[in-house]
Amino acid sequence: MINSNGNNRKFIGCEPYLNGLASFICKLEKENYNKIKLYKNDIRELLFSFSKKIFDEIFILFPDPWPKARHQKRRIINHENLKLFSSRLKINGKIFVATDVENYFESIQRLFETFGKIKIMNTGSFDVRPKNIISTKYEKKAVYKDIKPLYLEAKKILD
């Protein structure tokens, strides 16, 4: 998200799968058309095209957990990508993460704790959704299955 001052908020949604984009567009209310830009590709490609420190907030909600050990290298939240995300985040900007996969959350938490430029803000309350995170289809599915989603809110403190 960029320009987070009140009603001037602008959002960039990234989704590499056409079905996901089509579903989102079908549900998008007409008055929000000018607030949202969509990118049909990998978020990393888009981030490389931006100058540094453009975002106030970055939301990574229920990313694919790649649960098999041999596939975990494909997870979007890893050291290299956190470095990229934080390089495009303004000082005091925030990253919000949500997942319903406990071992993925634990690896994300460890990564953020050791990263150094980012401070976890909601330590001790990972089971409470921060007010900035909207409820998603994946969160609703997890709750329906009696799986408690986990949330991480972190603030960039250093460049």
Secondary structure, 3 states (H helix, E strand, C coil): CECCCHHHCEEEEECCCHHHHHHHHHHCCHHHHHHEEEECCCHHHHHHHCCCCCEEEEEEECCCCCCCHHHHHHCCCCHHHHHHHHHCEEEEEEEEEEECCHHHHHHHHHHHHHHCCEEECCCCCCCCCCCCCCCCHHHHHHHHCCCCCEEEEEEECCC
